[in-house]
Amino acid sequence: MSRGERTARPAGAESGDAEDQRARSSARMAERDARRAKVDVWRSLMEVHATVLAELEDEFATRHSLSVSEFDALSNIPTGGVRLRELTDRVVLSQSAVSRLVDRLERRGLVERSVLPDDSRAVYVRLTSAGRRLMLAAIRTNAAVVERAFADRLSEPELRALGTVFGRLRPRQVSRDPRLR
C-alpha cells in the first residue's frame, strides 16, 4: 500500500463511527447537563437560604434588637444552662466567635456566666429571666418568618422530603429544640 492510500473499510463502518461520535457527544452533553442541574439546585438552595436569613435578620433586629447569631445562641441554651464549650458545639460559630457573642449577650443582661464549683476551668452560661423572655418572643418571630418565607410555599409531602434530604446532609447535630421547627 502506498502512502496516502486508505485501507479498505467494511461497508457501513463510516456510519458506525459517526454514530459512535454522536453517542459520545450526547453522553458528554448529558453529563454536562447533569452537573449544571446539580449546581443550579445548590444555587437555588443558597438563594432561598439567603432570602429567609435576610428576613430573619430584619425581623429580629426590628422586633428584638437581636442578630440571627444571637438568637441561635439564646435558643441553644437549655433552661438549666449549658457549658460554654457545649454551646459552641450547638451553634454554627467558632469558639472565639461564641465567646464574643456571649460577652455581648451578658452585657445586655440576657445571659449570665459562672464557673462550676467542681471544675473551675469550665464556664457555664445560663439565660437570665430577661434573656428567657426575649428568647421565647424571638422563637415566635422565627416560626412566623420561616412559615411565611419558606414552609407555607411547600406542600406537606415536599416538606417531609426536604426534611429527609437535609437530615442526610446535616454534617453534625444542631439544635433539636422542637420550638425552633
VMD Tcl script that draws the C-alpha trace (Angstrom):
set ca {
  {0.00 0.00 0.00}
  {1.44 3.35 -0.93}
  {1.43 6.41 1.16}
  {-1.91 8.23 1.25}
  {-3.89 5.15 0.31}
  {-6.52 4.17 2.71}
  {-7.20 0.67 3.77}
  {-10.49 -0.69 2.71}
  {-13.12 -0.43 5.40}
  {-16.06 -2.68 5.77}
  {-19.31 -1.34 4.38}
  {-21.15 0.79 6.96}
  {-18.04 1.40 9.10}
  {-18.11 5.14 8.49}
  {-21.72 5.41 9.56}
  {-20.87 3.36 12.67}
  {-18.07 5.80 13.54}
  {-20.45 8.71 13.14}
  {-22.98 7.00 15.38}
  {-20.28 6.37 18.00}
  {-19.25 10.03 17.85}
  {-22.85 11.17 18.23}
  {-23.33 8.81 21.18}
  {-20.15 10.08 22.88}
  {-21.16 13.68 22.22}
  {-24.63 13.00 23.57}
  {-23.16 11.37 26.70}
  {-20.85 14.36 27.27}
  {-23.80 16.75 26.90}
  {-25.89 14.69 29.33}
  {-23.00 14.69 31.82}
  {-22.58 18.46 31.48}
  {-26.35 18.98 31.87}
  {-26.38 16.79 35.00}
  {-23.51 18.81 36.53}
  {-25.28 22.06 35.64}
  {-28.52 20.79 37.22}
  {-26.66 19.96 40.45}
  {-25.10 23.42 40.57}
  {-28.49 25.01 39.83}
  {-30.08 23.11 42.73}
  {-27.25 24.22 45.03}
  {-27.57 27.82 43.84}
  {-31.34 27.75 44.43}
  {-30.81 26.40 47.94}
  {-28.33 29.19 48.68}
  {-30.73 31.83 47.31}
  {-33.61 30.51 49.45}
  {-31.32 30.39 52.50}
  {-30.11 33.95 51.90}
  {-33.66 35.23 51.43}
  {-35.02 33.61 54.60}
  {-31.91 34.63 56.57}
  {-32.28 38.26 55.44}
  {-35.93 38.25 56.51}
  {-34.96 36.77 59.88}
  {-32.20 39.37 60.34}
  {-34.67 42.18 59.61}
  {-37.40 40.81 61.88}
  {-35.04 40.00 64.77}
  {-33.39 43.42 64.54}
  {-36.70 45.28 64.32}
  {-38.67 43.35 66.91}
  {-36.00 42.18 69.36}
  {-32.73 44.04 68.68}
  {-31.10 40.65 68.03}
  {-28.96 39.21 65.26}
  {-29.60 35.72 63.90}
  {-26.39 34.54 65.63}
  {-27.57 35.96 68.96}
  {-30.93 34.24 68.53}
  {-29.16 30.99 67.65}
  {-27.10 31.18 70.83}
  {-30.04 32.10 73.08}
  {-32.23 29.35 71.65}
  {-29.49 26.76 72.21}
  {-29.14 27.47 75.93}
  {-31.39 25.00 77.77}
  {-33.42 26.04 80.80}
  {-30.78 24.90 83.28}
  {-27.88 26.40 81.33}
  {-25.01 24.93 79.35}
  {-21.23 24.77 79.37}
  {-19.73 27.33 77.01}
  {-17.91 24.53 75.17}
  {-21.18 22.68 74.59}
  {-22.85 25.88 73.35}
  {-20.02 26.23 70.84}
  {-20.81 22.71 69.61}
  {-24.51 23.58 69.25}
  {-24.18 26.76 67.18}
  {-22.52 27.20 63.82}
  {-19.75 29.53 65.01}
  {-16.14 29.22 66.13}
  {-15.26 29.07 69.82}
  {-13.89 32.63 69.81}
  {-16.99 33.93 67.99}
  {-19.25 32.25 70.56}
  {-17.20 33.73 73.39}
  {-17.58 37.24 71.92}
  {-21.27 36.63 71.31}
  {-21.81 35.55 74.92}
  {-19.90 38.68 76.03}
  {-22.41 40.84 74.13}
  {-25.40 38.92 75.48}
  {-24.01 39.18 79.01}
  {-23.52 42.96 78.69}
  {-27.17 43.21 77.63}
  {-28.25 41.22 80.69}
  {-29.57 38.29 78.65}
  {-27.18 35.62 79.93}
  {-25.02 35.03 82.98}
  {-21.69 33.24 83.10}
  {-20.40 31.30 86.05}
  {-17.63 28.87 86.87}
  {-18.63 25.43 88.02}
  {-17.55 24.62 91.59}
  {-16.34 21.14 90.61}
  {-14.43 22.38 87.52}
  {-13.07 25.90 87.67}
  {-11.96 25.69 84.04}
  {-15.50 25.13 82.74}
  {-17.56 28.24 82.06}
  {-21.30 27.79 82.43}
  {-23.83 30.01 80.62}
  {-27.48 30.37 81.55}
  {-30.30 32.62 80.44}
  {-31.43 35.39 82.73}
  {-35.18 35.94 83.09}
  {-34.87 38.82 80.59}
  {-32.96 36.54 78.22}
  {-35.58 33.82 78.52}
  {-38.44 36.26 77.81}
  {-36.61 37.67 74.79}
  {-35.72 34.21 73.50}
  {-39.33 33.00 73.76}
  {-40.59 36.07 71.88}
  {-37.89 35.62 69.24}
  {-38.83 31.95 68.82}
  {-42.35 33.06 67.86}
  {-40.87 35.54 65.36}
  {-38.59 32.83 63.97}
  {-41.52 30.45 63.45}
  {-43.61 33.15 61.75}
  {-40.83 34.13 59.34}
  {-39.91 30.54 58.50}
  {-43.57 29.71 57.85}
  {-44.18 32.81 55.74}
  {-40.93 32.81 53.77}
  {-40.43 29.08 53.39}
  {-42.80 26.44 54.76}
  {-46.09 27.95 53.55}
  {-44.79 27.74 49.98}
  {-44.39 23.95 50.15}
  {-46.81 21.05 50.46}
  {-46.58 18.64 53.39}
  {-45.00 15.91 51.20}
  {-42.42 18.42 49.91}
  {-41.57 19.48 53.48}
  {-41.18 15.84 54.56}
  {-38.98 15.12 51.53}
  {-36.77 18.13 52.30}
  {-36.58 17.04 55.94}
  {-35.37 13.62 54.85}
  {-32.81 15.04 52.41}
  {-31.47 17.65 54.82}
  {-31.33 15.05 57.59}
  {-28.97 13.01 55.42}
  {-26.87 16.03 54.51}
  {-26.57 17.52 58.01}
  {-22.89 17.33 58.97}
  {-23.38 17.40 62.71}
  {-26.06 17.57 65.32}
  {-27.56 21.03 65.76}
  {-30.41 22.22 67.93}
  {-33.21 19.69 68.15}
  {-35.41 22.05 70.16}
  {-38.94 21.41 68.78}
  {-39.87 25.06 69.44}
  {-37.49 26.05 66.64}
  {-39.10 23.90 63.98}
}
mol new
graphics top color blue
foreach p $ca { graphics top sphere $p radius 0.5 }
foreach p [lrange $ca 0 end-1] q [lrange $ca 1 end] { graphics top cylinder $p $q radius 0.2 }
display resetview
